[in-house]
Amino acid sequence: MIFSHILSGCILAGAGVVVFLHFFGRISLFNRLLWGVFLLTTSLAALIGVLYYTGNESMRPLHQSMILLSDTLGVACLITAVYALLNRQTLSLITFVATVFFGLLLFTGLLFPNARVFTPIVPSMGILVLMLLAVFSLMQRNKRGLWVVLAAMMMGLATKAEAFDSLVHPTDFYHYATAIALWLFGKSADWRVGIV
């Protein structure tokens, strides 16, 4: 049992739920569902991690699968949701289904042993796309882009958790940095944030 991992995992899981309930209640249905898929997969991965860190070794494969699902389906939904948010678009059922289908296809593809080498590339590419969307939005004087830039930077920092192992365990750093990123994404969707 690793108490610090359990605590940081609970904070991350709770952050996903709180951010969704607090920030995403006022947006349209399919936009909200995409944010929900991203936040839910992140929170579930953290929650299953908590069960794994209590010493339940049987949860290890499920935990790894949920992390992969979060890094594929979750990231695909996040990119589409951020694009819609920054461009003030209401998504349709077709866009929602296509995004989920693409994310599940990516998840399934990375389950094959020969494709696992590409697993770390997907979240990194997602962060890059988010940064590009946010910078373009900032060029249009959209304040929401700043929150997305900060969130993407925090997600990028979370992927480099090993660099901070002298200060805090990499797993805990990843959990805390990701929780902050979720809050920053929530701030980008806050109805009080608008155009400069």
C-alpha positions as CSV (number, residue, x, y, z in Angstrom):
1,M,0.0,0.0,0.0
2,I,1.4,3.4,-1.0
3,F,-0.6,6.1,0.9
4,S,0.8,9.1,-1.1
5,H,-0.3,7.4,-4.4
6,I,-3.7,6.7,-2.9
7,L,-4.2,10.3,-1.8
8,S,-3.0,11.9,-5.1
9,G,-5.1,9.4,-7.1
10,C,-8.2,10.3,-5.0
11,I,-7.5,14.0,-5.5
12,L,-7.3,13.5,-9.3
13,A,-10.4,11.3,-9.5
14,G,-12.3,13.9,-7.4
15,A,-11.0,16.8,-9.5
16,G,-12.4,15.3,-12.6
17,V,-15.9,15.0,-11.1
18,V,-15.9,18.4,-9.5
19,V,-14.6,20.1,-12.6
20,F,-17.3,18.5,-14.7
21,L,-20.1,19.4,-12.4
22,H,-18.9,22.9,-11.7
23,F,-17.7,24.2,-15.1
24,F,-19.6,22.2,-17.8
25,G,-23.2,22.5,-16.8
26,R,-24.0,25.4,-19.2
27,I,-22.7,24.1,-22.5
28,S,-24.6,22.2,-25.1
29,L,-25.3,18.4,-24.8
30,F,-22.7,16.9,-27.1
31,N,-20.0,19.4,-26.2
32,R,-20.6,18.5,-22.5
33,L,-20.6,14.7,-23.3
34,L,-17.2,15.0,-25.0
35,W,-15.8,16.8,-21.9
36,G,-17.5,14.2,-19.8
37,V,-15.8,11.3,-21.6
38,F,-12.4,13.0,-21.2
39,L,-12.9,13.7,-17.5
40,L,-14.6,10.4,-16.8
41,T,-11.7,8.3,-18.4
42,T,-9.2,10.4,-16.5
43,S,-11.0,10.0,-13.2
44,L,-11.7,6.3,-13.7
45,A,-8.0,5.6,-14.5
46,A,-7.1,7.4,-11.2
47,L,-9.8,5.6,-9.2
48,I,-8.7,2.2,-10.5
49,G,-5.1,3.3,-9.7
50,V,-6.2,3.9,-6.1
51,L,-7.5,0.3,-5.9
52,Y,-4.2,-0.9,-7.4
53,Y,-2.1,1.1,-5.0
54,T,-3.9,-0.4,-2.0
55,G,-2.0,-3.6,-2.9
56,N,-4.6,-5.2,-5.2
57,E,-2.2,-6.5,-7.9
58,S,-5.2,-8.0,-9.9
59,M,-6.1,-4.4,-10.8
60,R,-2.8,-3.7,-12.6
61,P,-4.0,-4.8,-16.2
62,L,-7.2,-2.9,-15.8
63,H,-5.3,0.2,-14.5
64,Q,-3.0,0.1,-17.5
65,S,-5.9,-0.3,-19.9
66,M,-7.8,2.6,-18.4
67,I,-4.6,4.8,-18.7
68,L,-4.5,3.8,-22.4
69,L,-8.2,4.6,-22.8
70,S,-7.7,8.0,-21.2
71,D,-4.7,8.7,-23.5
72,T,-6.6,7.7,-26.6
73,L,-10.4,8.1,-26.3
74,G,-10.0,10.8,-23.7
75,V,-7.5,12.8,-25.7
76,A,-9.6,12.6,-28.9
77,C,-12.7,13.8,-27.1
78,L,-10.6,16.6,-25.4
79,I,-9.3,17.9,-28.7
80,T,-12.7,18.0,-30.3
81,A,-14.2,19.6,-27.2
82,V,-11.5,22.3,-27.0
83,Y,-11.9,23.0,-30.8
84,A,-15.6,23.5,-30.3
85,L,-15.1,25.6,-27.2
86,L,-12.5,27.9,-28.7
87,N,-14.6,28.4,-31.9
88,R,-17.9,28.6,-30.1
89,Q,-19.4,25.7,-32.0
90,T,-22.2,23.5,-30.9
91,L,-21.4,19.9,-31.8
92,S,-23.8,17.5,-33.5
93,L,-24.5,13.9,-32.8
94,I,-22.5,12.9,-35.8
95,T,-19.4,14.7,-34.6
96,F,-19.7,13.2,-31.2
97,V,-20.1,9.7,-32.5
98,A,-17.2,10.2,-35.0
99,T,-14.9,11.4,-32.2
100,V,-15.8,8.6,-29.9
101,F,-15.4,6.1,-32.7
102,F,-12.0,7.5,-33.7
103,G,-10.8,7.4,-30.0
104,L,-12.0,3.8,-29.6
105,L,-10.3,2.8,-32.9
106,L,-7.1,4.4,-31.7
107,F,-7.4,2.6,-28.3
108,T,-8.0,-0.8,-30.0
109,G,-5.1,-0.2,-32.4
110,L,-2.7,0.5,-29.6
111,L,-3.6,-2.8,-27.8
112,F,-1.7,-4.8,-30.5
113,P,1.8,-5.6,-29.4
114,N,3.5,-4.2,-32.5
115,A,1.7,-0.8,-32.0
116,R,2.5,-0.4,-28.3
117,V,5.6,1.5,-29.2
118,F,3.4,4.4,-30.3
119,T,1.5,4.6,-27.0
120,P,3.5,7.6,-25.5
121,I,3.2,9.5,-28.8
122,V,-0.6,9.9,-28.8
123,P,-0.8,12.1,-25.6
124,S,2.2,14.1,-26.8
125,M,0.6,14.7,-30.1
126,G,-2.7,15.6,-28.4
127,I,-0.9,18.2,-26.3
128,L,0.7,19.7,-29.4
129,V,-2.6,19.9,-31.2
130,L,-4.2,21.6,-28.1
131,M,-1.3,24.1,-28.0
132,L,-1.8,25.0,-31.7
133,L,-5.5,25.4,-31.2
134,A,-5.0,27.6,-28.2
135,V,-2.3,29.8,-29.8
136,F,-4.5,30.3,-32.9
137,S,-7.4,31.3,-30.5
138,L,-5.1,33.7,-28.7
139,M,-4.3,35.3,-32.0
140,Q,-8.0,36.0,-32.4
141,R,-8.0,37.6,-28.9
142,N,-10.0,34.8,-27.3
143,K,-9.2,34.7,-23.6
144,R,-10.2,31.0,-23.4
145,G,-7.1,30.2,-25.3
146,L,-4.9,31.3,-22.4
147,W,-6.5,28.8,-20.1
148,V,-6.1,26.0,-22.7
149,V,-2.4,26.9,-23.1
150,L,-1.9,26.7,-19.3
151,A,-3.8,23.4,-19.1
152,A,-1.8,21.9,-22.0
153,M,1.5,23.1,-20.4
154,M,0.5,21.4,-17.2
155,M,-0.4,18.2,-19.0
156,G,3.0,18.4,-20.8
157,L,4.7,18.9,-17.4
158,A,2.8,15.9,-16.0
159,T,4.3,13.7,-18.7
160,K,7.8,14.7,-17.5
161,A,7.1,13.7,-13.9
162,E,10.3,11.7,-13.6
163,A,12.3,14.9,-13.8
164,F,10.8,16.0,-10.4
165,D,11.5,12.7,-8.5
166,S,13.9,14.5,-6.2
167,L,10.9,16.6,-4.9
168,V,8.0,14.3,-5.1
169,H,7.3,10.7,-6.4
170,P,6.6,10.8,-10.2
171,T,3.2,9.1,-9.8
172,D,2.1,11.7,-7.3
173,F,3.5,14.6,-9.4
174,Y,1.6,13.2,-12.4
175,H,-1.7,13.0,-10.4
176,Y,-1.4,16.5,-9.0
177,A,-0.3,18.1,-12.3
178,T,-3.1,16.4,-14.1
179,A,-5.6,17.6,-11.5
180,I,-4.4,21.2,-12.0
181,A,-4.7,20.7,-15.8
182,L,-8.3,19.5,-15.4
183,W,-9.1,22.6,-13.3
184,L,-7.5,24.9,-16.0
185,F,-9.6,23.2,-18.7
186,G,-12.6,23.8,-16.6
187,K,-11.7,27.5,-16.3
188,S,-11.5,27.7,-20.1
189,A,-15.1,26.7,-20.3
190,D,-16.3,29.0,-17.5
191,W,-19.1,31.1,-18.9
192,R,-17.6,34.2,-17.3
193,V,-14.5,33.9,-19.6
194,G,-15.1,35.6,-22.9
195,I,-13.5,37.6,-25.7
196,V,-11.0,40.3,-24.8
